């Protein structure tokens, strides 16, 4: 993460800013183009707020056709485009380019179709994660992926980063709950992949798009799987006097073949901050906390909790607290869901996102502590322990350039540790700029060349989300003239 630089802006585009703004205003409805400097500042960063860049202009289309017009214009004129959902990305994935357009999908927020018989919904890309579930809750259904930012984050961003959440242990992440997308390519071509059926024929292009971080096209609609809600659910809290004991407990539960809905981990710093904010009833005299939730009928819930308590007993828990009411369950989850915001009240932080084999949890937690101690930085650990998706929060002073540099270096070593033990650089936050220069830690030159060849096939000028994901020293130079793409003759070419 050395400097997290973006490519040098094209001065000719900066000089043509007024011309570009006028062209966009002429092709879009009134109020769709944001051009004043003060208004553009609202889009100069995502949730990785240590890095900011004022965009050339911001556009807020309301339809797929408008997105198509914008991208066709940008392709013809060689203008970079950064897609933006709600700006909750924690990896700098929506950081603007100085010579480029930010294309926000927040105004594309309609629910287009609900099919309970076939258990799917079709929504526009700007619908928030939580509103998908809210829309079908009264009918006994829900959408499973539940990132902590689900109140604000959009389905577009979830698809771009393959987001997960606390309940992904049982139900999977975005890719496991996505059936189809409508995507607009850089030349304006509109393509439908998959749909309201179990699987699409041919190559897994849906899997290619999911997690592609806006590198291949801009998703404008999504068809998602909705599931019937369980009869009931209940969380249980365990407090341990060491991170190692909690880690071993998680590994033992998974090793026993039990798959709870969620297993969430917090260490002492996180526990204290979350309890002060949410008053969730967390124990304050333990080093590590596990929230383990199971679901099903009452007898099934009782059986699973008894088994989990029995397994946990081998690891000397200091606290065992089974929720006794819906209100208590809601409070427990409020504390966890509010964790990142609660931590932001007391310190600046960088939220890491590495994934490891669950059996490596105890050793990796100890390794994270050693790395942070070496840099003289505090760390709070809050993560999805059941599937090994770690979220260490490295605390630092954003107003101190030296501390920012240390936090970058510390975070890089934490992510490299995840790769060393058989894990990967990201579980759900994406690569963005944060992990871009660490990609060589996980992928060799051949791996990266294959990935970049796909990028070049669909975006020959590298106009989509430039400077992200791929190390700058390994990317092709931006083409000086538009490179023609093969266009479909009709809208919504189905794949």
N, C-alpha and C positions, 0 to 999 in steps of 0.2 A: 504493500500500500504506500509506495513511495511518491508522495505528493498528490496522488490521485488526479493527475492532469487529464484534461480533455484535449482533443485535437485542436490545432490552431484554427481560429475562425477564418472563413473566407471573407476578405475585406470587401470584395465586390458585392457580396450579399449585404454586408453592413451598409454599404453606400446606397443600396437599392431599397432600403427598408420602407421608405414611404411608398414607393412603387408597389412593393409586395403587399403592404397593408391595404392599399387602394384596390388591388386586384382581388384580394380576399373579401373585402367589403362588398365588391360588386357581384361576387358569386354566391354570397351567403345572406341570410335574412338579417335585418337590423339587429344590432346587439350581440352578434355572434363573434365579433372580432374585438379583442382587448389590446389596445395599442399604447395607451399612456404609460409612462414610466412607473408612476405610483401603482397603477392597477396591475402591471406586470410583476411587480415585486411580490405579490401574493403567490406567484408561481416559480420563484427563483430557487426553491429547494423542495425536497420531500422531507420525510421524517429523519433522514440523516442530515441534520441541520448544520453540521460542521462545515458543509460545503454548499456554496450558493453561486448561482450564475443567472443573470438577467436574460430571459429569452428575447429573441428578435420581435416576436409577436405571439399572442395566444389566441387560439380559435376554439370555440365551443359549439360544435355542430349538434344537430338534433336528430339527424337521420343518417342511415347508411349511405344514401345517395350523396349527402353533403360531404361525408368523409371521403367518398370516392372522388368527388370534384377536387377536394383539397389535395389529396395525394397525387392525383394526375397532374395538377398544377405544380406541385413540388418536384415530382419526377421530371417534368419537362424543363424546369428551371434550376435543377440541382440544389434544392433547398432541403436541409436536414429536417427531420420530424421526430419529436419525442412524444410518445403517447403518455397520457396521464389519467389515472382513475381518480382517487381521492387524495393522492399525495401521501399515503401512509407507508410507502416503501421505506425500509430501514437500511437499504444497501445503496442508496443513491441511484436507483434504477430510473427515476423520473427527473433527475437533474437535467436542466435544459442545456441546449447548445447556444452559444452567444449569437451564432449566425443562423439559428433554426427556429422552427415553429414548435410551440407546445400545443398538442391537440388533446384537449380534455374531453372526456366522454360523460361528464357528470350530468349533462342535460338529457342524455339518452337513458331515461329511467323508467320506461314502461314495462309492465308485465304483459307479454303478448299472448300467451297461451298457457292454460293449465289443463293437464290431462291426468285425472286421478286413476282412470282405468289402466293406463300405461305408465303411470307414475313418473311423469316428467313435467317440467315447466320450461317455457321459452321466454327469455327476458332480454331486454336491451342491456348493453354492457355497463351502463352507469347505475344499474340497480345495486343497492348495497347488499352485502352478504346477509345481514340480519333480516332485511325486508323480504328476502326470499322465503325464509321460514315464517315470518310474520304473516305473509300473504296466505299461507295454507295451514297455519296452526289450528284454526277453528275447525278444520276438517280432519284433524288428527295426523297431519304430515309435517315433515321438517326437511331442511337441507342440512346435510351432516357436517361439512367442513365449517369450523367456527374459530377463525383467528381471533386473537384478543382485540383486534381493531374492528371486529365485525359490525359494530354500530356505524362505522364510517366507511370502511374499505369497500370497493366495488368488485363485482364479479369479474370485470375486465382485469383489474390488478391481481385478483386471485388466480386467474388463468395464466397471466404473464409470469407469475412467480411460483405457480403450483403450490398455493398456500394450503396449510393444514389447520391446526388448532388443537385444543385440548382433547377433543373427542375423535381425533384421527386414528388413535390406536385401534379402535374397533372398526371404524367406518372408512378409513382411508382419507387421503388428501384430495385435492381438487381433481387430479387426473382420474381418480377412482369414482368420481361422482359427476363427471362431465360426459355428455352424450354427443354433443355437436356444437359447432360454432359457425357463424357467418363472419368471414374475415375479408378485409380489403387489402389488396397487395399494393405495393408502392406506385404502380402505374395506374391505380384506380380500379383494377379488376376486382369484382366481387365474387367470392367463392364460398360455397357451402360445403362443409365437411361434417359427415355424420348427420345426426338428427334424433328424432324421437324413437329410436330403436336401440337394441342392445349393443350392436357393434356395426361399424362401417366396413364395407368390403375393401379389399386391396391393402396397400401399404398403410401403416398406422400414422397417417398425417395428423390426426387429432393429437396423438401423443407427441408429435414433433412440435406442434403449436403450443401445447401446454408446457409452460416453463420456459418459453423462448424469449421472454423479456422484451417484447416489442421489436425484436430483431427481424422478424419475417413478414409482418403485416400488422394491421390493427383490427382487433376483434370488436365487432359492433353488436352482435347478438350471441347468446349462449343458450343451449338446451341442456338443462341439468336434471339429474336424477333426484326425485323426492322420495322419502321413505316414511313408512308408517311409524308413528311414535310408539315407544315401548309402553307397557302397562305402568311401569314405575321406574324410578331410579333413586339411588341413595349413595352419598359419598361418606367415606370414613377418613378421619385424620389420624396419621401416625407421626409422632415426634421422636427423633433419634438424637443421641448425644454425639454422633459423628456422621459426616457425609459418607464415609465408607460404609457404615452400617446401613444407611438408607439405600445406597447404591447396590449393596449385596441383596437387600430385601427385594428391590425391583427385579434384579436378575433371577432371584429364586421364584418369584410369582410367575414371571414369563416362562421360566424353565419348567414350571409345574403344569404348563399347558392352559393356564387361566388367562383369558384375554378380557380384562375390564374395559369399560367404555373409555376410561382415562386414568393415567397415572401421572400426576403433576408433582414437581419437586420445587422446593424453595429452601434456601439456606438462611442462616440467622439474620444477616443484614436485610434480606428481602422480607422475611417474616415480620420483623419489627416495623418496617416501613409500611407494609400492606395492612398490618393490624391497626396501626395508627390512623390509616386512611379509611379503611372499610369497617372496622370494629367487627371482624368476622369471628372472633373467638379463638384465634390462633394462639397456641402456647408460646410464650416468650422466653422460656428457659431451656430451649432445645437448640441444637446446632443445625438440624435438618428436618424438614416437614414433607410428608407425602400426602397428597390428596388422591385417594383411589375411589373411583365411582364405578358401581355396577348397576345393571338394569335388568328388568324382566318382571315376572310375577312376584308377589310377595314371598312365596316359598323359595323361588330361585334366588332372589336378592339375599334372603337370610342365609341360604346355603353358601353362596359365594362369599359373603362377608365372613362367615364362620371359617371358611377355608383360608381366606386371606389373612385373617387375624391369627390363625394357627401357624401359617408360614412366617408371618412377621414376628411371632413370638421367639423364633430361633435367632432373631437379630436384636433382641433386647430393646424393644421400643420403650421410651420413657412415658409416652402418652398414647392412648388409644381412645378416640372419640368418634362414635358413630352418630351421624345426624339423626335427630329425633323428630324433625318436622320439615315441611317445605320451606318455611322461613329460614331455618338454620342451614338448609342446603343452599338456598339462594345467597345467604351471607358468605358461606364458604367459597362459592364460585365468584361472588362479587370481589372478594379479596384477590383471587387469582387473576380475574379478568382485568382488574384495575392496576395490576402490578407495575406495568411500564409507566403509566401515568403517575402513579404514586411515587415511584422512584424519581421521576422527573421533577417532582416538587422539591427535592433536596439536593440534587446534583445533576450535572450533565453526564451523559453516558453514551458509550457505543455498545449497541446490542449485537453480539455475535450470533452466528447461526450455523453451527457445525453439527453434523450427524455422525454418530458412532455406533458400533455394535453394543447392545445393552450390557453384555458381559464385561465391557471395558469401562463401565461407568465409575467404579470406585477409583481406579488408577487415573482416569482422565480428570476427575474432580480434584484429586491431589495434584495432578500436573498443572491444572489451571491456577490453583493457589500458588504454586511455586513460581509460575511465570509472572503472575501479577505482583508477587512480592519482589521479584527481581527488578521490576520497573517502578516499585514504590507506589503502586496504584491499588486502590480497593476494588473488590469485585463482589457483585451480588448475583447469585445463580438462581434463575427461574426458568424452568424448561419442561418439555414434554418427555418425562423420563421413560415412559413405556416404549416409545419407539426410538429412543436415543437421540432426540432432536434437542440439542443444547442451546440455551440462550444466556450465556454469561453477560452481565451488564458491567462493562469496565468503566468505572467512575473517574472523571477527570474534570478539569476546569477549562471550559471552552474559550475563555479569555486569555489563556496562557498558551502561546504557540508551542512551547517546549512540552507541555503536558499533552497537547494534541498529538505531537509527534510520538511521544511515548505510548499513548493510547493506540495509535495506529500500529506501531511495532509490536506491542503487547498482543493486540488482537490478531495480528498476522501469525504470531507464534502459537496462539491458541488454536487457530484454524489448521495450521500445519500439523499440530499434535493430533487433531481429529483425523486427518488423512493418514498419518503414520500408523494409527492403530486400526486402520481398515475402514475408516469412515469417509466422509466427503465434506466439501467446503460449504455446502448449503443444504438445508432441509426444506425451507419454505420462504426465505427472504430474498432469494435470488443472488446473483453475482454482482450486478450493477457496476459501480466503480469501486465499491469497497473491496471486493475480492478479485477484481479483474486481473491484477498483477500477480495473484497467487494461483491462477489457473494452471501455470506450469508445475505447481506442486502436485497436482492431481493428474494432469494430462500431459502426454509426451507430444512431440512435434507432429507426429502422424495423426494423433487424436485431434489436435487442434486444427490441423489442415483439413481434415474431413468435416469438422463442424463449420469451419469458415467457407468451405466449398458450397455447403447448403445455403449459408447466408448469401454468398455471391450469386448463386443461381436465382434466388428470389429477390434480391436487392443488390443488383450489380454495382450501383454507385455507393453502396454503404451509407444510404441516407437515413435509414431507420435507426433511431436511438444510437447515434454514433458515439464512439469512445467508451462503450459499455461492454462487459462480458469478456471480450477478447483482448489479450495484452496488446498495447499499442504497437510494440515492435514486431508484432506478428500479423498486423492487419494490412490489407492492400490500401494504397493511397486512394482518396476519393477521386472518382473519375471527373475529368474536366467537362465532358459533354455527356448528356443523357445517353444511357445505353438502352436500346429498345428491348422491351419484354414481350413475350408472346401473349397477346390479349385474347380472352374469350370473346366471342361475338355477342353473347347475351348475358344479362345480369344473373348472378347467382348460379354460376356454373357449378353443378353438384359433383362432389367427389365422394 
